[in-house]
Amino acid sequence: MNDKVKKTLDNLKRRTFIPHYCENTKQAIDKVLSLIPHNAKVGIGGSMTIENMDIPNLLKNRGNTVLKAGFTDLPNDQVYEQAAFADIYMTSANAITTSGEIVNID
């Protein structure tokens, strides 16, 4: 792990986050799945990263209820409403600074 990554993780901890570092996509997928209980309802926002990692399908296939627009037979407004009260809500950031700030531009 390089110094910038270590500094970023330390600053995230200082800001009360519990960061996890993964060397590759497989490790990241395994970490995500290990953090989400099998019985959790999971809301998922419009994240291409989560989509490209196939997280919605992996969660659904292991028995989680996945609340993501266009992923269920429910109308989008119902999905958004239910996702707001899910056990876990997944989204992604546009960037994370080395000072531990999460940046979103949308």
MOPAC internal coordinates of N, CA, C and O (Angstrom, degrees):
PM7 1SCF
backbone

  N    0.0000 0     0.00 0     0.00 0    0    0    0
  C    1.4575 1     0.00 0     0.00 0    1    0    0
  C    1.5362 1   107.17 1     0.00 0    2    1    0
  O    1.2310 1   121.05 1   -50.18 1    3    2    1
  N    1.3315 1   115.59 1   129.82 1    3    2    1
  C    1.4636 1   117.96 1  -178.23 1    5    3    2
  C    1.5314 1   111.79 1   -81.18 1    6    5    3
  O    1.2310 1   121.04 1    -9.86 1    7    6    5
  N    1.3243 1   115.62 1   170.14 1    7    6    5
  C    1.4675 1   121.54 1  -174.97 1    9    7    6
  C    1.5252 1   113.04 1   -62.87 1   10    9    7
  O    1.2310 1   119.78 1   143.08 1   11   10    9
  N    1.3428 1   118.03 1   -36.92 1   11   10    9
  C    1.4733 1   120.25 1   179.40 1   13   11   10
  C    1.5260 1   111.10 1   -64.75 1   14   13   11
  O    1.2310 1   120.75 1   138.35 1   15   14   13
  N    1.3077 1   116.18 1   -41.65 1   15   14   13
  C    1.4675 1   120.07 1   179.35 1   17   15   14
  C    1.5246 1   109.55 1   -65.00 1   18   17   15
  O    1.2310 1   120.23 1   133.81 1   19   18   17
  N    1.3251 1   117.17 1   -46.19 1   19   18   17
  C    1.4704 1   120.45 1   179.01 1   21   19   18
  C    1.5271 1   110.65 1   -59.60 1   22   21   19
  O    1.2310 1   120.32 1   135.70 1   23   22   21
  N    1.3251 1   116.99 1   -44.30 1   23   22   21
  C    1.4680 1   120.86 1   179.17 1   25   23   22
  C    1.5275 1   110.40 1   -61.53 1   26   25   23
  O    1.2310 1   120.42 1   137.04 1   27   26   25
  N    1.3306 1   116.80 1   -42.96 1   27   26   25
  C    1.4630 1   120.88 1   179.34 1   29   27   26
  C    1.5197 1   110.97 1   -62.52 1   30   29   27
  O    1.2310 1   120.17 1   133.86 1   31   30   29
  N    1.3297 1   117.27 1   -46.14 1   31   30   29
  C    1.4677 1   120.87 1   178.63 1   33   31   30
  C    1.5249 1   111.29 1   -61.99 1   34   33   31
  O    1.2310 1   120.37 1   137.28 1   35   34   33
  N    1.3251 1   116.91 1   -42.72 1   35   34   33
  C    1.4664 1   120.25 1   178.56 1   37   35   34
  C    1.5246 1   111.21 1   -62.05 1   38   37   35
  O    1.2310 1   120.26 1   138.74 1   39   38   37
  N    1.3233 1   117.12 1   -41.26 1   39   38   37
  C    1.4633 1   120.35 1  -179.74 1   41   39   38
  C    1.5280 1   112.03 1   -71.80 1   42   41   39
  O    1.2310 1   120.16 1   147.12 1   43   42   41
  N    1.3171 1   117.31 1   -32.88 1   43   42   41
  C    1.4673 1   119.32 1   173.81 1   45   43   42
  C    1.5281 1   109.99 1   -63.85 1   46   45   43
  O    1.2310 1   120.28 1   137.31 1   47   46   45
  N    1.3213 1   117.07 1   -42.69 1   47   46   45
  C    1.4695 1   120.98 1   177.31 1   49   47   46
  C    1.5231 1   110.63 1   -60.91 1   50   49   47
  O    1.2310 1   120.56 1   137.47 1   51   50   49
  N    1.3340 1   116.53 1   -42.53 1   51   50   49
  C    1.4605 1   121.23 1   179.06 1   53   51   50
  C    1.5217 1   110.84 1   -59.98 1   54   53   51
  O    1.2310 1   120.47 1   151.03 1   55   54   53
  N    1.3211 1   116.71 1   -28.97 1   55   54   53
  C    1.4679 1   122.20 1   179.52 1   57   55   54
  C    1.5352 1   111.07 1   -92.12 1   58   57   55
  O    1.2310 1   119.90 1  -165.05 1   59   58   57
  N    1.2957 1   117.79 1    14.95 1   59   58   57
  C    1.4780 1   127.49 1   175.61 1   61   59   58
  C    1.5267 1   114.74 1    73.57 1   62   61   59
  O    1.2310 1   119.83 1  -162.54 1   63   62   61
  N    1.3226 1   117.94 1    17.46 1   63   62   61
  C    1.4637 1   120.31 1   171.34 1   65   63   62
  C    1.5268 1   108.91 1   -83.78 1   66   65   63
  O    1.2310 1   120.82 1   -19.12 1   67   66   65
  N    1.3095 1   116.03 1   160.88 1   67   66   65
  C    1.4583 1   121.74 1   173.86 1   69   67   66
  C    1.5289 1   106.50 1  -116.18 1   70   69   67
  O    1.2310 1   120.44 1   -94.49 1   71   70   69
  N    1.3212 1   116.76 1    85.51 1   71   70   69
  C    1.4620 1   119.43 1  -174.79 1   73   71   70
  C    1.5320 1   112.55 1   -78.50 1   74   73   71
  O    1.2310 1   121.56 1   -25.73 1   75   74   73
  N    1.3116 1   114.62 1   154.27 1   75   74   73
  C    1.4635 1   121.82 1   175.01 1   77   75   74
  C    1.5137 1   107.24 1  -129.60 1   78   77   75
  O    1.2310 1   120.36 1   -41.88 1   79   78   77
  N    1.3028 1   116.92 1   138.12 1   79   78   77
  C    1.4595 1   122.13 1   179.09 1   81   79   78
  C    1.5186 1   109.05 1  -110.21 1   82   81   79
  O    1.2310 1   120.87 1   -49.05 1   83   82   81
  N    1.3268 1   115.95 1   130.95 1   83   82   81
  C    1.4635 1   121.28 1   178.39 1   85   83   82
  C    1.5190 1   108.62 1  -125.88 1   86   85   83
  O    1.2310 1   120.78 1   -41.34 1   87   86   85
  N    1.3066 1   116.12 1   138.66 1   87   86   85
  C    1.4645 1   121.99 1  -178.28 1   89   87   86
  C    1.5236 1   113.25 1   -75.25 1   90   89   87
  O    1.2310 1   120.39 1   154.46 1   91   90   89
  N    1.3527 1   116.85 1   -25.54 1   91   90   89
  C    1.4632 1   119.08 1  -175.42 1   93   91   90
  C    1.5315 1   109.89 1  -154.39 1   94   93   91
  O    1.2310 1   121.22 1    -4.39 1   95   94   93
  N    1.3230 1   115.27 1   175.61 1   95   94   93
  C    1.4634 1   121.40 1  -176.47 1   97   95   94
  C    1.5155 1   111.74 1   -61.78 1   98   97   95
  O    1.2310 1   119.93 1   137.36 1   99   98   97
  N    1.3301 1   117.74 1   -42.64 1   99   98   97
  C    1.4716 1   119.79 1  -179.30 1  101   99   98
  C    1.5232 1   110.67 1   -60.41 1  102  101   99
  O    1.2310 1   120.20 1   135.56 1  103  102  101
  N    1.3136 1   117.22 1   -44.44 1  103  102  101
  C    1.4648 1   120.01 1   177.91 1  105  103  102
  C    1.5280 1   110.67 1   -62.21 1  106  105  103
  O    1.2310 1   120.38 1   140.66 1  107  106  105
  N    1.3248 1   116.87 1   -39.34 1  107  106  105
  C    1.4672 1   120.52 1   179.91 1  109  107  106
  C    1.5244 1   110.94 1   -65.13 1  110  109  107
  O    1.2310 1   120.26 1   136.59 1  111  110  109
  N    1.3238 1   117.11 1   -43.41 1  111  110  109
  C    1.4661 1   121.08 1   178.06 1  113  111  110
  C    1.5256 1   110.05 1   -61.57 1  114  113  111
  O    1.2310 1   120.62 1   132.42 1  115  114  113
  N    1.3238 1   116.42 1   -47.58 1  115  114  113
  C    1.4662 1   120.44 1   179.54 1  117  115  114
  C    1.5282 1   110.91 1   -59.67 1  118  117  115
  O    1.2310 1   120.08 1   139.99 1  119  118  117
  N    1.3390 1   117.44 1   -40.01 1  119  118  117
  C    1.4620 1   121.33 1  -179.80 1  121  119  118
  C    1.5240 1   110.16 1   -65.86 1  122  121  119
  O    1.2310 1   120.51 1   133.87 1  123  122  121
  N    1.3337 1   116.64 1   -46.13 1  123  122  121
  C    1.4719 1   120.39 1   179.52 1  125  123  122
  C    1.5236 1   110.03 1   -58.41 1  126  125  123
  O    1.2310 1   120.49 1   131.24 1  127  126  125
  N    1.3175 1   116.67 1   -48.76 1  127  126  125
  C    1.4633 1   120.17 1  -178.32 1  129  127  126
  C    1.5279 1   111.85 1   -64.42 1  130  129  127
  O    1.2310 1   120.13 1   147.73 1  131  130  129
  N    1.3245 1   117.36 1   -32.27 1  131  130  129
  C    1.4682 1   119.68 1   179.37 1  133  131  130
  C    1.5283 1   111.93 1   -72.49 1  134  133  131
  O    1.2310 1   120.15 1   155.81 1  135  134  133
  N    1.3177 1   117.32 1   -24.19 1  135  134  133
  C    1.4617 1   121.07 1  -178.00 1  137  135  134
  C    1.5234 1   113.49 1   -86.82 1  138  137  135
  O    1.2310 1   120.19 1   164.15 1  139  138  137
  N    1.3280 1   117.24 1   -15.85 1  139  138  137
  C    1.4655 1   121.42 1  -176.29 1  141  139  138
  C    1.5224 1   109.72 1  -105.62 1  142  141  139
  O    1.2310 1   120.03 1   -60.55 1  143  142  141
  N    1.3278 1   117.55 1   119.45 1  143  142  141
  C    1.4724 1   119.76 1   177.92 1  145  143  142
  C    1.5343 1   111.06 1   -61.32 1  146  145  143
  O    1.2310 1   121.04 1   -30.92 1  147  146  145
  N    1.3116 1   115.62 1   149.08 1  147  146  145
  C    1.4685 1   121.47 1  -178.25 1  149  147  146
  C    1.5207 1   113.19 1   -63.81 1  150  149  147
  O    1.2310 1   119.93 1   156.70 1  151  150  149
  N    1.3191 1   117.73 1   -23.30 1  151  150  149
  C    1.4656 1   120.30 1  -177.79 1  153  151  150
  C    1.5349 1   112.47 1   -99.79 1  154  153  151
  O    1.2310 1   119.95 1  -172.92 1  155  154  153
  N    1.3216 1   117.70 1     7.08 1  155  154  153
  C    1.4681 1   120.91 1  -176.74 1  157  155  154
  C    1.5280 1   111.64 1   -77.73 1  158  157  155
  O    1.2310 1   121.52 1   -37.14 1  159  158  157
  N    1.3343 1   114.69 1   142.86 1  159  158  157
  C    1.4582 1   120.83 1   168.21 1  161  159  158
  C    1.5206 1   105.86 1   -85.00 1  162  161  159
  O    1.2310 1   120.71 1   -51.40 1  163  162  161
  N    1.3295 1   116.24 1   128.60 1  163  162  161
  C    1.4573 1   120.94 1  -173.64 1  165  163  162
  C    1.5222 1   110.22 1  -119.87 1  166  165  163
  O    1.2310 1   120.80 1   -62.86 1  167  166  165
  N    1.3238 1   116.07 1   117.14 1  167  166  165
  C    1.4539 1   121.51 1   172.23 1  169  167  166
  C    1.5159 1   108.54 1   -88.91 1  170  169  167
  O    1.2310 1   120.86 1   -39.63 1  171  170  169
  N    1.3187 1   115.95 1   140.37 1  171  170  169
  C    1.4662 1   120.20 1  -179.13 1  173  171  170
  C    1.5139 1   108.95 1  -131.73 1  174  173  171
  O    1.2310 1   121.22 1   -53.47 1  175  174  173
  N    1.3335 1   115.27 1   126.53 1  175  174  173
  C    1.4598 1   121.46 1   177.60 1  177  175  174
  C    1.5222 1   111.00 1   -82.71 1  178  177  175
  O    1.2310 1   121.10 1    10.97 1  179  178  177
  N    1.3095 1   115.50 1  -169.03 1  179  178  177
  C    1.4575 1   121.49 1  -176.57 1  181  179  178
  C    1.5129 1   112.83 1   -83.47 1  182  181  179
  O    1.2310 1   119.86 1  -109.87 1  183  182  181
  N    1.2960 1   117.88 1    70.13 1  183  182  181
  C    1.4622 1   122.87 1  -178.54 1  185  183  182
  C    1.5181 1   110.23 1  -108.16 1  186  185  183
  O    1.2310 1   120.66 1   -62.00 1  187  186  185
  N    1.3170 1   116.35 1   118.00 1  187  186  185
  C    1.4659 1   120.26 1   176.70 1  189  187  186
  C    1.5313 1   110.67 1   -67.63 1  190  189  187
  O    1.2310 1   120.19 1   147.99 1  191  190  189
  N    1.3207 1   117.24 1   -32.01 1  191  190  189
  C    1.4617 1   120.53 1   178.37 1  193  191  190
  C    1.5234 1   110.40 1   -62.06 1  194  193  191
  O    1.2310 1   120.45 1   131.06 1  195  194  193
  N    1.3223 1   116.74 1   -48.94 1  195  194  193
  C    1.4589 1   121.13 1   179.67 1  197  195  194
  C    1.5289 1   110.08 1   -63.11 1  198  197  195
  O    1.2310 1   120.62 1   138.80 1  199  198  197
  N    1.3168 1   116.42 1   -41.20 1  199  198  197
  C    1.4717 1   121.23 1   178.89 1  201  199  198
  C    1.5281 1   110.75 1   -64.07 1  202  201  199
  O    1.2310 1   120.07 1   132.51 1  203  202  201
  N    1.3277 1   117.48 1   -47.49 1  203  202  201
  C    1.4693 1   121.16 1  -178.40 1  205  203  202
  C    1.5210 1   112.79 1   -65.02 1  206  205  203
  O    1.2310 1   120.40 1   154.46 1  207  206  205
  N    1.3285 1   116.84 1   -25.54 1  207  206  205
  C    1.4653 1   120.93 1   176.97 1  209  207  206
  C    1.5316 1   111.29 1   -83.20 1  210  209  207
  O    1.2310 1   120.52 1   175.94 1  211  210  209
  N    1.3358 1   116.62 1    -4.06 1  211  210  209
  C    1.4703 1   123.66 1   179.58 1  213  211  210
  C    1.5334 1   112.72 1    64.53 1  214  213  211
  O    1.2310 1   120.48 1  -155.05 1  215  214  213
  N    1.3166 1   116.68 1    24.95 1  215  214  213
  C    1.4662 1   121.41 1  -178.98 1  217  215  214
  C    1.5295 1   112.42 1   -58.36 1  218  217  215
  O    1.2310 1   118.86 1   135.83 1  219  218  217
  N    1.3525 1   119.79 1   -44.17 1  219  218  217
  C    1.4725 1   117.79 1  -179.75 1  221  219  218
  C    1.5218 1   112.98 1   -56.21 1  222  221  219
  O    1.2310 1   120.12 1   134.17 1  223  222  221
  N    1.3244 1   117.38 1   -45.83 1  223  222  221
  C    1.4680 1   120.59 1  -179.87 1  225  223  222
  C    1.5239 1   111.96 1   -67.99 1  226  225  223
  O    1.2310 1   120.27 1   139.77 1  227  226  225
  N    1.3219 1   117.09 1   -40.23 1  227  226  225
  C    1.4647 1   119.99 1   178.79 1  229  227  226
  C    1.5228 1   111.01 1   -61.51 1  230  229  227
  O    1.2310 1   120.67 1   137.73 1  231  230  229
  N    1.3225 1   116.32 1   -42.27 1  231  230  229
  C    1.4666 1   119.91 1   178.21 1  233  231  230
  C    1.5282 1   111.31 1   -66.12 1  234  233  231
  O    1.2310 1   120.66 1   133.56 1  235  234  233
  N    1.3265 1   116.34 1   -46.44 1  235  234  233
  C    1.4693 1   120.36 1  -179.66 1  237  235  234
  C    1.5291 1   110.84 1   -60.36 1  238  237  235
  O    1.2310 1   120.66 1   135.90 1  239  238  237
  N    1.3361 1   116.35 1   -44.10 1  239  238  237
  C    1.4673 1   120.94 1  -177.14 1  241  239  238
  C    1.5227 1   113.15 1   -65.78 1  242  241  239
  O    1.2310 1   120.38 1   156.25 1  243  242  241
  N    1.3240 1   116.88 1   -23.75 1  243  242  241
  C    1.4671 1   117.65 1   178.22 1  245  243  242
  C    1.5240 1   112.31 1   -95.44 1  246  245  243
  O    1.2310 1   120.17 1  -179.59 1  247  246  245
  N    1.3391 1   117.28 1     0.41 1  247  246  245
  C    1.4567 1   120.29 1   172.51 1  249  247  246
  C    1.5142 1   116.27 1   113.12 1  250  249  247
  O    1.2310 1   119.53 1   178.08 1  251  250  249
  N    1.3164 1   118.51 1    -1.92 1  251  250  249
  C    1.4674 1   119.69 1   177.25 1  253  251  250
  C    1.5158 1   110.61 1   -72.49 1  254  253  251
  O    1.2310 1   120.54 1   -31.57 1  255  254  253
  N    1.3307 1   116.56 1   148.43 1  255  254  253
  C    1.4587 1   121.90 1   168.77 1  257  255  254
  C    1.5185 1   106.30 1   -82.14 1  258  257  255
  O    1.2310 1   120.27 1   -57.34 1  259  258  257
  N    1.3202 1   117.09 1   122.66 1  259  258  257
  C    1.4630 1   122.19 1  -177.75 1  261  259  258
  C    1.5219 1   108.61 1  -111.02 1  262  261  259
  O    1.2310 1   120.82 1   -57.27 1  263  262  261
  N    1.3218 1   116.03 1   122.73 1  263  262  261
  C    1.4565 1   122.78 1  -178.98 1  265  263  262
  C    1.5230 1   108.30 1  -110.33 1  266  265  263
  O    1.2310 1   121.64 1   -82.71 1  267  266  265
  N    1.3215 1   114.48 1    97.29 1  267  266  265
  C    1.4646 1   121.37 1  -176.93 1  269  267  266
  C    1.5232 1   107.48 1  -143.08 1  270  269  267
  O    1.2310 1   120.47 1   -48.24 1  271  270  269
  N    1.3135 1   116.71 1   131.76 1  271  270  269
  C    1.4644 1   120.40 1  -179.84 1  273  271  270
  C    1.5275 1   110.12 1   -55.73 1  274  273  271
  O    1.2310 1   121.07 1   -46.08 1  275  274  273
  N    1.3406 1   115.57 1   133.92 1  275  274  273
  C    1.4561 1   120.98 1   179.94 1  277  275  274
  C    1.5141 1   114.72 1    78.15 1  278  277  275
  O    1.2310 1   120.14 1  -179.46 1  279  278  277
  N    1.3226 1   117.34 1     0.54 1  279  278  277
  C    1.4604 1   121.02 1  -177.08 1  281  279  278
  C    1.5135 1   111.64 1  -104.43 1  282  281  279
  O    1.2310 1   120.42 1   162.10 1  283  282  281
  N    1.3314 1   116.80 1   -17.90 1  283  282  281
  C    1.4599 1   121.45 1  -179.72 1  285  283  282
  C    1.5231 1   108.93 1  -122.10 1  286  285  283
  O    1.2310 1   120.64 1    -4.65 1  287  286  285
  N    1.3174 1   116.37 1   175.35 1  287  286  285
  C    1.4625 1   121.22 1   177.22 1  289  287  286
  C    1.5279 1   112.19 1   -81.84 1  290  289  287
  O    1.2310 1   120.29 1   172.40 1  291  290  289
  N    1.3199 1   117.04 1    -7.60 1  291  290  289
  C    1.4594 1   120.83 1  -179.50 1  293  291  290
  C    1.5284 1   111.14 1   -71.88 1  294  293  291
  O    1.2310 1   120.18 1   -31.94 1  295  294  293
  N    1.3358 1   117.26 1   148.06 1  295  294  293
  C    1.4632 1   119.56 1   172.44 1  297  295  294
  C    1.5351 1   109.84 1   -61.99 1  298  297  295
  O    1.2310 1   120.33 1   -31.09 1  299  298  297
  N    1.3219 1   116.98 1   148.91 1  299  298  297
  C    1.4632 1   121.05 1  -175.68 1  301  299  298
  C    1.5217 1   113.12 1   -54.76 1  302  301  299
  O    1.2310 1   119.75 1   140.74 1  303  302  301
  N    1.3375 1   118.09 1   -39.26 1  303  302  301
  C    1.4698 1   118.67 1  -178.59 1  305  303  302
  C    1.5267 1   111.50 1   -62.52 1  306  305  303
  O    1.2310 1   120.14 1   144.67 1  307  306  305
  N    1.3304 1   117.33 1   -35.33 1  307  306  305
  C    1.4691 1   120.24 1   177.01 1  309  307  306
  C    1.5283 1   110.91 1   -71.55 1  310  309  307
  O    1.2310 1   120.81 1   142.37 1  311  310  309
  N    1.3179 1   116.05 1   -37.63 1  311  310  309
  C    1.4678 1   119.73 1   177.76 1  313  311  310
  C    1.5197 1   109.64 1   -61.75 1  314  313  311
  O    1.2310 1   120.02 1   132.87 1  315  314  313
  N    1.3424 1   117.56 1   -47.13 1  315  314  313
  C    1.4674 1   121.24 1  -179.43 1  317  315  314
  C    1.5232 1   111.02 1   -60.60 1  318  317  315
  O    1.2310 1   120.57 1   137.85 1  319  318  317
  N    1.3284 1   116.52 1   -42.15 1  319  318  317
  C    1.4622 1   121.00 1  -179.40 1  321  319  318
  C    1.5287 1   110.98 1   -63.95 1  322  321  319
  O    1.2310 1   120.82 1   132.72 1  323  322  321
  N    1.3255 1   116.04 1   -47.28 1  323  322  321
  C    1.4644 1   119.76 1  -179.17 1  325  323  322
  C    1.5284 1   111.54 1   -69.19 1  326  325  323
  O    1.2310 1   120.28 1   143.25 1  327  326  325
  N    1.3290 1   117.07 1   -36.75 1  327  326  325
  C    1.4732 1   120.70 1  -179.16 1  329  327  326
  C    1.5213 1   110.92 1   -64.19 1  330  329  327
  O    1.2310 1   120.49 1   148.36 1  331  330  329
  N    1.3335 1   116.67 1   -31.64 1  331  330  329
  C    1.4673 1   120.33 1   179.49 1  333  331  330
  C    1.5264 1   111.76 1   -63.74 1  334  333  331
  O    1.2310 1   120.31 1   157.44 1  335  334  333
  N    1.3155 1   117.01 1   -22.56 1  335  334  333
  C    1.4697 1   121.25 1  -179.26 1  337  335  334
  C    1.5252 1   112.17 1  -113.66 1  338  337  335
  O    1.2310 1   120.29 1  -162.28 1  339  338  337
  N    1.3247 1   117.06 1    17.72 1  339  338  337
  C    1.4596 1   121.46 1   179.11 1  341  339  338
  C    1.5332 1   109.97 1   -67.46 1  342  341  339
  O    1.2310 1   120.79 1   -19.62 1  343  342  341
  N    1.3199 1   116.10 1   160.38 1  343  342  341
  C    1.4665 1   120.91 1   176.35 1  345  343  342
  C    1.5290 1   110.38 1   -63.61 1  346  345  343
  O    1.2310 1   121.19 1   142.94 1  347  346  345
  N    1.3146 1   115.33 1   -37.06 1  347  346  345
  C    1.4694 1   122.23 1  -178.62 1  349  347  346
  C    1.5217 1   107.76 1  -136.59 1  350  349  347
  O    1.2310 1   120.89 1   -40.90 1  351  350  349
  N    1.3266 1   115.90 1   139.10 1  351  350  349
  C    1.4644 1   120.15 1   174.90 1  353  351  350
  C    1.5181 1   107.78 1  -122.95 1  354  353  351
  O    1.2310 1   120.95 1   -55.49 1  355  354  353
  N    1.3172 1   115.78 1   124.51 1  355  354  353
  C    1.4622 1   121.25 1  -178.67 1  357  355  354
  C    1.5243 1   110.20 1  -106.33 1  358  357  355
  O    1.2310 1   121.68 1   -42.89 1  359  358  357
  N    1.3005 1   114.40 1   137.11 1  359  358  357
  C    1.4579 1   122.27 1   173.70 1  361  359  358
  C    1.5156 1   106.58 1  -152.58 1  362  361  359
  O    1.2310 1   120.09 1    -0.27 1  363  362  361
  N    1.3030 1   117.43 1   179.73 1  363  362  361
  C    1.4623 1   118.77 1   176.89 1  365  363  362
  C    1.5123 1   109.54 1  -133.01 1  366  365  363
  O    1.2310 1   121.37 1   -20.15 1  367  366  365
  N    1.3120 1   114.99 1   159.85 1  367  366  365
  C    1.4597 1   121.91 1   178.86 1  369  367  366
  C    1.5223 1   109.36 1   -96.54 1  370  369  367
  O    1.2310 1   121.13 1   -23.12 1  371  370  369
  N    1.3310 1   115.45 1   156.88 1  371  370  369
  C    1.4583 1   119.55 1   173.74 1  373  371  370
  C    1.5309 1   110.85 1   -75.43 1  374  373  371
  O    1.2310 1   120.74 1   147.91 1  375  374  373
  N    1.3339 1   116.20 1   -32.09 1  375  374  373
  C    1.4685 1   120.47 1   179.64 1  377  375  374
  C    1.5231 1   109.45 1  -163.22 1  378  377  375
  O    1.2310 1   121.57 1   -19.89 1  379  378  377
  N    1.3326 1   114.61 1   160.11 1  379  378  377
  C    1.4577 1   122.18 1   170.57 1  381  379  378
  C    1.5213 1   106.16 1  -130.19 1  382  381  379
  O    1.2310 1   120.46 1   -52.64 1  383  382  381
  N    1.3217 1   116.73 1   127.36 1  383  382  381
  C    1.4601 1   120.53 1  -178.67 1  385  383  382
  C    1.5198 1   110.41 1   -84.74 1  386  385  383
  O    1.2310 1   120.73 1   -18.98 1  387  386  385
  N    1.3323 1   116.20 1   161.02 1  387  386  385
  C    1.4628 1   119.64 1   177.62 1  389  387  386
  C    1.5235 1   111.85 1   -65.28 1  390  389  387
  O    1.2310 1   120.44 1   161.02 1  391  390  389
  N    1.3450 1   116.77 1   -18.98 1  391  390  389
  C    1.4695 1   119.34 1   176.59 1  393  391  390
  C    1.5316 1   111.74 1   -83.11 1  394  393  391
  O    1.2310 1   120.30 1  -178.17 1  395  394  393
  N    1.3384 1   117.04 1     1.83 1  395  394  393
  C    1.4612 1   121.18 1   175.80 1  397  395  394
  C    1.5051 1   114.61 1    87.84 1  398  397  395
  O    1.2310 1   119.95 1  -162.20 1  399  398  397
  N    1.3189 1   117.71 1    17.80 1  399  398  397
  C    1.4615 1   120.86 1   177.32 1  401  399  398
  C    1.5170 1   109.96 1   -93.29 1  402  401  399
  O    1.2310 1   120.80 1   -41.74 1  403  402  401
  N    1.3260 1   116.08 1   138.26 1  403  402  401
  C    1.4581 1   121.36 1   177.20 1  405  403  402
  C    1.5207 1   107.75 1   -96.55 1  406  405  403
  O    1.2310 1   120.68 1   -49.55 1  407  406  405
  N    1.3321 1   116.30 1   130.45 1  407  406  405
  C    1.4541 1   122.43 1  -175.12 1  409  407  406
  C    1.5288 1   109.54 1  -112.41 1  410  409  407
  O    1.2310 1   120.97 1   -53.50 1  411  410  409
  N    1.3239 1   115.75 1   126.50 1  411  410  409
  C    1.4705 1   122.82 1   172.51 1  413  411  410
  C    1.5187 1   108.03 1  -128.48 1  414  413  411
  O    1.2310 1   120.52 1   -45.39 1  415  414  413
  N    1.3144 1   116.61 1   134.61 1  415  414  413
  C    1.4591 1   118.81 1  -178.53 1  417  415  414
  C    1.5302 1   113.29 1  -111.95 1  418  417  415
  O    1.2310 1   120.16 1   179.91 1  419  418  417
  N    1.3215 1   117.31 1    -0.09 1  419  418  417
  C    1.4525 1   118.85 1   179.91 1  421  419  418
  C    1.5132 1   111.83 1  -117.35 1  422  421  419
  O    1.2310 1   120.10 1   180.00 1  423  422  421

